[in-house]
Amino acid sequence: MTANDPQRRVRRLVVIDPVGNYGGSARFIRRLLPALLRVRPELRIVFFVNRESIRRNQAGQELEAVGVSVNELESLHPPPWKSRPLRFRLAYKVRRRFPSASFVSPFDMEANLIREVELAMGRGDLTYFPWPYGLSVPRQTGALVTTVHDLNFRYFFGAPIFSLDDTQRFDTRIAEWVAVARVIASSRFMADEIARFHPGAPPARVVRLAPFATADEGEPAEANETLAKFRLDRPYLLCPTHMTVHKNIGPLIAAQALLRDRFPALRLVLTGMGTEVATGRATQTGSARGDGQPDVIGLGYVSNREIDGLIAGASVVVNPSLYEAGNGPGLDAWSRGIPVAMSNIPPFMEHLSASDVGAAVFDPRDPHDIAAKIADILDHADKWAEVARRSKAALGSYTWEHVARAYLEVFDAAFTESDGA
């Protein structure tokens, strides 16, 4: 560093995501990395990721097309047992027989992953981990930045999301990450959660997210094409989710049963991993299979283009979740000018003031309140269309380029601090 260059700029960024999970976090990285390159064209990004993640929706091709170097983490996909050398198979048997031995087995996937991660880190000025859950902090640290998306493993919502062992492992690992890495959160609520559970850690930087949905120039055709593929008719409610208890789908299904009395043609469409099992006839108990024409339709995981089309065609996008960092489906709906109904939880309410958007807000544990708020949108379509229009205009002033600039500020500060250490 010089007196004229008080803060160094990151020019080589390594991004490592061993999980590459489905849903909002995958849509997040799909939007963030290209935006970083648009803001800083000289930046070189090397992305190491799970094989399934980059092959899903041709995500790897999409990122490579804008200049991201995409690499598979080979340690996550070891070769078949019989194709491995005899010495490796013998070492594995010795390791199993003497688990306290000090050497590392060549079949210890976590140890091999850490070695691969540490080698990858040497290719950049700074390493960014967009999904640190369950991953040990590498011994070769350098400049590190991570995003803590949420801490849902800290709560019991009525049924376990993870096993007790996984919960404890996540807790231990996140504590390690927030102690050594610059941490980014997407809402003030989540930054406060990190401070609450990790009081000794430096404060997280809040960088709000822009919508994940792509520009809507082809919206009508896109929606019609998607609806035709899934044989869906309007009107429908859309809830992009997955089948874990904190997503709170049960009360929404009960609300659909109440809404059907007044809106017989209305359907509730669920998308996301595992939602196929929800298809059935809505009742106060749940969706019942084989009990008449289904009005709850679970489509399972859908592509990025398909979810954008489904949002564009929805009458209302609903998010009844009990715990999140923010309302990703709501952001996408607002960006398309679609009305939103959502839980009254703090991170969702934060959108109303921080982003100047509007939504019908309900008690997520009360099906009658959920149904009433959705019915108000359906009954007063013109009023809520105007709310959605104003929300779209408000979000238009905050783009992924704004997100990228804030992320680069954090990257540069971490790089400068590491260089001066």
Secondary structure, 3 states (H helix, E strand, C coil): CECCECCCCCCEEEEEECCCCCCHHHHHHHHHHHHHHHHCCCCEEEEEECHHHHHHHHHHHHHHHCCCEEEECHHHCCCCHHHCCHHHHHHHHHHHHCCCCCCCCCCCHHHHHHHHHHHHHCCCCEEEECCCCCCCCCCCCCCEEEECCCCHHHCCCCCCCCCHHHHHHHHHHHHHHHHHCEEEECCHHHHHHHHHHCCCCCCCEECCCCCCCCCCCCHHHHHHHHHHHHCCCCCEEEEECCCCHHHCHHHHHHHHHHHHCCCCCCEEEEECCCHHHHCEEECCCCEECCCCCCCEEECCCCCHHHHHHHHHHCCEEEECCCCCCCCHHHHHHHHCCCCEEEECCHHHHHHHHHCCCCCEEECCCCHHHHHHHHHHHHHCHHHHHHHHHHHHHHHCCCCHHHHHHHHHHHHHHHHHHHHHC
